[in-house]
């Protein structure tokens, strides 16, 4: 589960269909669904990639394991380059500092009961990513527009919940899973195609709730809320909190926790009592469980005052030197005031056009030099043709961009948008 402003995990409101900040899905755009049941007849069976450990503690995955010569593959080089970096395992990085602070809370309050996993391979099967967490076969989240497919049966995980079933089958009853997750998404200061999530899961046996006088579901929900209220106080201090009832397909009942922070209500995480079907499928026939999910970037941006999600990937010492192991909530001091440069681009779209595809093309050319891609105008003429005008903001977090550099980028973007998306420039 993660958080809604930056990236929600699987938990989220139904009106926004799985925001990235709860258990694992972002708000998916209304593209045509891609169902695993509609795969080509010659689809290859999913194969586990070869993984070896790096000194950094990450995972090293061969390029051929990800950028395959497969008609269903939509993973670009820019995404492959992020595999194995694992920012959440760096103790002096804001994401690592936050992860360790959450670990401290669980270790202190639950006597080291929770098993911790933060190096699980991000290449997972379609079954792990969708089926095991009860995502319907025709759900839009399975679309090529929203998910990075390695082949028809393998994806880059959209959420850390992809490991839930496997851990349950292996006998784990209390666990925290942290990892990098991948989603095709829009471009702005709070969205990035790679981000990090943590999921928590706890299983109860009948003897734990029978003495309480509560049924299993009520007992788990009460325990869940107590746990997460304590976590919020641990991270944010003595803040006002409220619970909001919501819907997720894999928990019932389902909740969102909000805190009153800096004079506004902030959604912190999504959670709920796990659907019995998930437990039964994984050998937990007489148990109940709770689960929660949160987005590390979402919380870190608030706790450290980090204004742009791209900064988490910066190697600039002016950024990295500001943070120290164990120092939660050090306020980031901006080191650049470089102005943005705006370029507009208008074109006639076709029926297959999606904004996520546009953003993939722009990112593939400009990388982290693109700050935002925003639709500023659209209209349909008398012939039924629809035009979109997008404003692209270019800005480096570390240096000034030259006019020549920006013009070259924009020219390449225009050429690639026209050729790859089959639109007609205006």
C-alpha positions as CSV (number, residue, x, y, z in Angstrom):
1,X,0.0,0.0,0.0
2,X,1.5,3.4,-0.6
3,X,0.2,7.0,-0.6
4,X,-2.0,9.0,-3.0
5,X,-0.2,12.2,-3.7
6,X,3.0,10.5,-4.9
7,X,2.1,6.9,-5.6
8,X,-0.5,4.7,-4.0
9,X,-0.2,1.0,-3.5
10,X,-3.0,-1.4,-4.1
11,X,-5.2,0.3,-1.5
12,X,-7.2,3.2,-2.8
13,X,-10.6,4.6,-3.5
14,X,-12.6,2.9,-6.2
15,X,-13.2,6.1,-8.0
16,X,-9.5,6.3,-8.7
17,X,-8.9,2.6,-9.1
18,X,-5.9,1.7,-7.0
19,X,-3.9,4.8,-6.2
20,X,-0.2,4.3,-5.8
21,X,0.0,5.1,-2.2
22,X,-1.9,2.3,-0.8
23,X,-1.1,-1.3,-1.5
24,X,0.4,-1.1,-4.9
25,X,-1.4,0.5,-7.8
26,X,-1.5,3.9,-9.1
27,X,-4.6,5.6,-10.4
28,X,-4.8,3.8,-13.7
29,X,-5.9,5.7,-16.7
30,X,-8.8,4.5,-18.8
31,X,-6.9,2.5,-21.4
32,X,-8.1,-0.7,-22.9
33,X,-7.6,-3.6,-20.5
34,X,-5.0,-6.2,-21.1
35,X,-6.0,-9.5,-19.7
36,X,-3.7,-12.5,-19.1
37,X,-6.5,-14.6,-20.4
38,X,-6.2,-12.9,-23.8
39,X,-2.5,-13.6,-24.3
40,X,-1.3,-14.9,-27.7
41,X,-1.4,-18.7,-28.1
42,X,2.4,-18.9,-28.4
43,X,3.0,-17.1,-25.1
44,X,6.0,-18.5,-23.3
45,X,5.7,-19.7,-19.7
46,X,7.0,-17.3,-17.1
47,X,10.7,-17.9,-16.2
48,X,12.4,-16.7,-13.1
49,X,15.3,-14.4,-14.0
50,X,18.9,-15.0,-13.0
51,X,19.7,-12.8,-10.0
52,X,23.0,-12.1,-8.2
53,X,23.8,-9.9,-5.3
54,X,25.7,-6.6,-5.7
55,X,28.0,-5.1,-3.1
56,X,25.5,-2.4,-2.6
57,X,23.0,-5.0,-1.5
58,X,20.8,-4.7,-4.5
59,X,20.0,-7.2,-7.2
60,X,21.8,-7.4,-10.5
61,X,19.7,-8.5,-13.4
62,X,21.0,-9.3,-16.8
63,X,19.9,-6.9,-19.6
64,X,18.5,-9.8,-21.6
65,X,16.3,-10.8,-18.7
66,X,14.4,-7.5,-19.0
67,X,14.8,-6.0,-22.5
68,X,13.7,-9.1,-24.3
69,X,13.0,-9.4,-28.0
70,X,9.3,-10.1,-27.3
71,X,6.3,-8.4,-28.9
72,X,4.8,-7.8,-25.5
73,X,7.9,-6.1,-24.0
74,X,7.4,-2.4,-23.3
75,X,10.3,-1.8,-20.9
76,X,12.6,1.1,-22.0
77,X,16.4,1.4,-21.3
78,X,15.6,4.3,-18.9
79,X,13.7,1.9,-16.6
80,X,16.2,-1.0,-16.9
81,X,18.9,1.5,-15.7
82,X,17.1,1.8,-12.4
83,X,17.0,-1.9,-11.6
84,X,19.3,-2.9,-8.8
85,X,19.8,0.6,-7.4
86,X,17.6,0.0,-4.4
87,X,17.6,3.4,-2.8
88,X,15.7,2.0,0.1
89,X,18.7,0.0,1.2
90,X,21.0,3.1,1.6
91,X,21.1,4.0,5.2
92,X,22.1,7.7,4.5
93,X,19.4,8.2,1.8
94,X,16.0,9.7,2.9
95,X,14.2,6.5,1.8
96,X,16.6,4.3,3.7
97,X,16.3,6.5,6.8
98,X,12.5,6.3,6.6
99,X,12.5,2.6,6.1
100,X,14.8,2.1,9.1
101,X,12.6,4.4,11.3
102,X,9.6,2.2,10.5
103,X,11.6,-0.9,11.2
104,X,12.5,0.6,14.6
105,X,8.9,1.1,15.4
106,X,8.0,-2.5,14.7
107,X,11.1,-4.0,16.4
108,X,10.3,-1.9,19.6
109,X,6.6,-2.6,19.8
110,X,6.5,-6.2,18.5
111,X,9.7,-7.7,19.9
112,X,11.3,-8.4,16.5
113,X,8.3,-10.5,15.5
114,X,8.2,-9.1,11.9
115,X,10.4,-10.7,9.3
116,X,11.9,-8.1,7.0
117,X,12.4,-8.4,3.2
118,X,13.9,-5.6,1.2
119,X,15.9,-7.4,-1.6
120,X,13.2,-9.5,-3.4
121,X,13.5,-9.6,-7.1
122,X,11.3,-7.0,-8.9
123,X,10.6,-9.3,-11.9
124,X,7.5,-11.2,-11.0
125,X,4.9,-13.3,-12.8
126,X,1.5,-11.9,-13.9
127,X,0.0,-14.3,-11.4
128,X,2.0,-12.9,-8.5
129,X,1.4,-9.3,-9.5
130,X,-2.3,-9.5,-10.2
131,X,-4.0,-12.9,-9.7
132,X,-2.6,-13.6,-6.2
133,X,-4.1,-10.4,-4.9
134,X,-7.5,-10.8,-6.5
135,X,-7.1,-8.3,-9.3
136,X,-9.8,-9.1,-11.9
137,X,-8.6,-10.6,-15.2
138,X,-10.1,-7.7,-17.2
139,X,-9.0,-4.9,-14.8
140,X,-7.5,-1.9,-16.4
141,X,-4.4,-2.2,-14.2
142,X,-3.2,-5.0,-16.4
143,X,-3.0,-2.7,-19.4
144,X,0.2,-2.2,-21.3
145,X,-0.5,1.5,-20.8
146,X,0.0,1.2,-17.0
147,X,2.3,-1.8,-16.4
148,X,5.8,-2.7,-17.7
149,X,5.7,-6.1,-19.3
150,X,8.9,-8.1,-19.8
151,X,6.9,-10.7,-21.7
152,X,3.3,-11.8,-21.7
153,X,3.7,-13.6,-18.4
154,X,6.3,-11.5,-16.6
155,X,6.1,-7.9,-15.4
156,X,8.1,-5.4,-13.3
157,X,6.1,-5.5,-10.1
158,X,3.6,-2.7,-9.7
159,X,3.5,-3.1,-5.9
160,X,5.2,-5.0,-3.1
161,X,2.0,-7.0,-2.6
162,X,3.2,-9.2,-5.4
163,X,5.3,-11.2,-2.8
164,X,2.5,-11.6,-0.3
165,X,1.2,-15.1,-1.4
166,X,4.7,-16.6,-1.7
167,X,5.7,-15.4,1.8
168,X,2.4,-16.8,3.3
169,X,3.0,-20.2,1.6
170,X,6.5,-20.2,3.1
171,X,5.0,-19.9,6.6
172,X,5.7,-16.2,7.4
173,X,2.9,-14.7,9.6
174,X,4.4,-11.3,10.4
175,X,6.3,-9.5,7.7
176,X,7.4,-6.2,6.2
177,X,8.2,-6.1,2.5
178,X,10.0,-3.0,1.0
179,X,11.1,-2.6,-2.6
180,X,11.2,-0.6,-5.8
181,X,8.1,-0.8,-7.9
182,X,7.4,0.2,-11.4
183,X,4.4,2.0,-13.2
184,X,4.0,3.8,-16.4
185,X,2.7,7.2,-15.3
186,X,2.4,10.9,-15.8
187,X,5.3,13.4,-15.4
188,X,5.2,15.9,-12.6
189,X,6.9,16.7,-9.2
190,X,5.1,13.8,-7.4
191,X,5.1,11.0,-10.0
192,X,8.0,8.9,-11.3
193,X,7.9,5.5,-13.1
194,X,10.0,3.9,-10.3
195,X,9.2,4.4,-6.7
196,X,9.3,2.5,-3.4
197,X,6.8,0.9,-1.2
198,X,6.5,-1.0,2.1
199,X,3.8,-3.5,2.9
200,X,3.1,-4.9,6.3
201,X,1.2,-8.1,7.0
202,X,0.1,-9.9,10.2
203,X,-1.7,-13.2,10.6
204,X,-3.7,-14.1,13.7
205,X,-4.8,-17.6,14.9
206,X,-8.1,-18.2,16.6
207,X,-6.7,-18.4,20.1
208,X,-5.6,-14.8,19.8
209,X,-9.0,-13.3,19.3
210,X,-11.4,-15.8,21.0
211,X,-10.5,-14.6,24.5
212,X,-11.2,-11.0,23.5
213,X,-14.9,-11.5,23.0
214,X,-14.6,-10.2,19.4
215,X,-15.0,-12.0,16.2
216,X,-11.8,-12.4,14.2
217,X,-12.4,-9.6,11.7
218,X,-13.2,-7.0,14.4
219,X,-10.2,-8.1,16.5
220,X,-7.9,-7.7,13.5
221,X,-9.3,-4.3,12.5
222,X,-8.9,-3.0,16.1
223,X,-5.3,-4.3,16.3
224,X,-4.5,-2.8,12.8
225,X,-5.7,0.6,13.8
226,X,-3.8,0.6,17.1
227,X,-0.6,-0.5,15.3
228,X,-0.9,2.2,12.6
229,X,-1.9,5.0,14.9
230,X,1.3,4.2,16.8
231,X,3.4,4.2,13.6
232,X,2.0,7.6,12.6
233,X,2.9,9.1,16.0
234,X,6.4,7.6,15.7
235,X,6.9,9.3,12.4
236,X,5.0,12.6,12.8
237,X,4.7,13.2,16.5
238,X,1.5,13.8,18.4
239,X,-0.8,14.6,15.5
240,X,-4.6,14.5,15.1
241,X,-5.7,11.5,13.1
242,X,-8.9,10.2,11.5
243,X,-10.0,6.9,9.8
244,X,-11.8,6.9,6.5
245,X,-13.8,3.9,5.3
246,X,-13.0,2.9,1.8
247,X,-12.9,-0.1,-0.6
248,X,-10.1,-2.3,-1.8
249,X,-10.6,-5.6,-3.6
250,X,-8.3,-7.5,-1.3
251,X,-9.4,-6.3,2.1
252,X,-12.7,-6.1,3.9
253,X,-13.2,-3.9,5.8
254,X,-10.8,-1.3,4.3
255,X,-9.5,2.0,5.7
256,X,-7.4,5.0,5.0
257,X,-5.5,6.8,7.8
258,X,-5.2,10.5,7.5
259,X,-3.3,12.9,9.8
260,X,-3.7,16.7,10.3
261,X,-0.2,17.9,9.4
262,X,0.9,21.4,8.5
263,X,-2.6,22.7,8.6
264,X,-4.1,20.2,6.2
265,X,-5.3,16.5,6.2
266,X,-2.7,14.2,4.7
267,X,-3.4,10.7,3.6
268,X,-0.7,8.4,5.1
269,X,-1.6,4.9,4.1
270,X,-4.3,2.4,3.1
271,X,-5.0,-0.8,5.0
272,X,-7.6,-3.4,5.9
273,X,-8.5,-6.9,7.0
274,X,-7.3,-9.3,4.4
275,X,-9.9,-11.1,2.2
276,X,-10.4,-14.7,3.4
277,X,-9.9,-15.9,-0.2
278,X,-6.2,-14.8,-0.1
279,X,-5.6,-16.6,3.1
280,X,-7.4,-19.8,2.0
281,X,-5.4,-20.0,-1.2
282,X,-2.2,-19.9,0.8
283,X,-3.0,-22.5,3.4
284,X,-4.4,-20.2,6.2
285,X,-7.8,-21.8,6.5
286,X,-8.7,-20.7,10.1
287,X,-6.9,-17.4,10.3
288,X,-7.6,-13.7,9.9
289,X,-5.0,-11.1,8.9
290,X,-4.4,-7.4,8.3
291,X,-2.3,-5.7,5.8
292,X,-1.2,-2.1,5.2
293,X,0.8,-0.4,2.5
294,X,2.6,3.0,2.2
295,X,4.7,4.8,-0.3
296,X,8.2,5.8,1.0
297,X,8.6,8.8,-1.4
298,X,5.2,10.2,-0.4
299,X,6.1,10.2,3.3
300,X,9.7,11.2,2.8
301,X,8.8,14.3,0.7
302,X,6.6,15.5,3.6
303,X,9.0,14.6,6.4
304,X,12.2,15.9,4.7
305,X,10.5,18.8,2.8
306,X,11.8,17.4,-0.5
307,X,9.9,19.3,-3.3
308,X,10.5,17.1,-6.3
309,X,10.5,13.3,-6.6
310,X,13.4,13.4,-9.1
311,X,15.7,14.5,-6.3
312,X,15.6,11.0,-4.7
313,X,17.7,9.8,-7.7
314,X,20.2,12.6,-7.5
315,X,23.9,11.8,-6.9
316,X,24.7,15.5,-6.4
317,X,26.6,15.9,-3.2
318,X,24.6,19.0,-2.4
319,X,21.6,16.7,-2.0
320,X,23.2,13.5,-0.6
321,X,25.4,15.3,2.0
322,X,22.3,16.7,3.7
323,X,21.1,13.4,5.1
324,X,22.6,11.1,7.8
325,X,21.8,7.6,9.1
326,X,19.1,7.6,11.7
327,X,18.3,11.3,11.3
328,X,14.6,11.3,10.4
329,X,13.0,14.6,9.3
330,X,16.1,16.7,8.5
331,X,14.7,19.5,6.4
332,X,16.1,19.6,2.9
333,X,17.8,22.9,1.9
334,X,17.3,23.7,-1.8
335,X,20.6,24.2,-3.6
336,X,19.4,25.4,-7.0
337,X,17.0,28.0,-8.3
338,X,17.3,27.2,-12.0
339,X,14.3,28.4,-13.9
340,X,12.1,26.0,-16.0
341,X,11.9,26.3,-19.8
342,X,8.5,25.7,-21.3
343,X,7.8,24.2,-24.7
344,X,4.3,23.6,-26.2
345,X,3.5,20.9,-28.6
346,X,0.1,20.4,-30.4
347,X,-1.0,17.4,-32.5
348,X,-4.1,15.5,-33.7
349,X,-4.5,12.4,-31.7
350,X,-5.7,8.9,-32.8
351,X,-7.9,6.4,-31.0
352,X,-4.9,4.6,-29.5
353,X,-3.3,7.7,-28.0
354,X,-2.7,7.7,-24.3
355,X,-1.0,10.3,-22.1
356,X,1.2,7.6,-20.5
357,X,2.6,6.6,-23.9
358,X,3.4,10.3,-24.5
359,X,5.2,10.6,-21.2
360,X,7.2,7.4,-21.9
361,X,8.4,9.0,-25.2
362,X,9.3,12.3,-23.5
363,X,11.1,10.5,-20.6
364,X,13.0,8.3,-23.1
365,X,14.5,11.4,-24.7
366,X,14.8,14.0,-21.9
367,X,15.2,11.7,-18.9
368,X,15.1,13.6,-15.6
369,X,15.5,16.9,-17.4
370,X,11.7,16.9,-17.9
371,X,9.9,18.2,-14.9
372,X,6.3,18.1,-16.1
373,X,4.1,17.2,-19.1
374,X,0.7,18.9,-18.8
375,X,-2.4,19.0,-21.1
376,X,-3.2,22.7,-21.5
377,X,-5.8,22.6,-24.3
378,X,-7.9,20.3,-26.3
379,X,-10.7,20.6,-28.8
380,X,-12.5,18.5,-31.5
381,X,-13.2,20.0,-34.9
382,X,-16.2,19.6,-37.1
383,X,-14.6,16.6,-38.8
384,X,-14.4,14.8,-35.5
385,X,-10.6,15.2,-35.2
386,X,-9.3,15.9,-31.7
387,X,-6.3,18.0,-31.0
388,X,-4.3,18.1,-27.8
389,X,-1.8,20.7,-26.7
390,X,0.8,19.7,-24.1
391,X,3.2,22.0,-22.2
392,X,6.5,20.4,-21.4
393,X,8.6,21.9,-18.6
394,X,12.3,21.3,-18.8
395,X,14.5,21.9,-15.7
396,X,17.6,20.4,-14.3
397,X,17.8,20.1,-10.5
398,X,21.6,20.6,-10.7
399,X,22.4,23.1,-13.5
400,X,21.2,25.6,-16.0
401,X,20.1,24.3,-19.3
402,X,21.1,26.1,-22.5
403,X,18.6,27.2,-25.2
404,X,20.4,25.0,-27.7
405,X,20.1,22.0,-25.4
406,X,16.4,22.5,-24.8
407,X,15.7,23.1,-28.5
408,X,17.5,19.9,-29.5
409,X,15.5,18.0,-26.9
410,X,12.2,19.4,-28.0
411,X,13.0,18.7,-31.7
412,X,13.8,15.1,-30.8
413,X,10.6,14.8,-28.8
414,X,8.5,16.1,-31.6
415,X,10.1,13.7,-34.1
416,X,9.6,10.7,-31.8
417,X,6.1,11.6,-30.7
418,X,5.0,11.8,-34.4
419,X,6.8,8.5,-35.4
420,X,6.1,6.4,-32.4
421,X,2.6,7.5,-31.5
422,X,1.3,8.0,-35.0
423,X,-0.1,11.5,-34.3
424,X,-0.1,14.4,-36.7
425,X,1.8,17.5,-35.5
426,X,0.1,20.9,-35.8
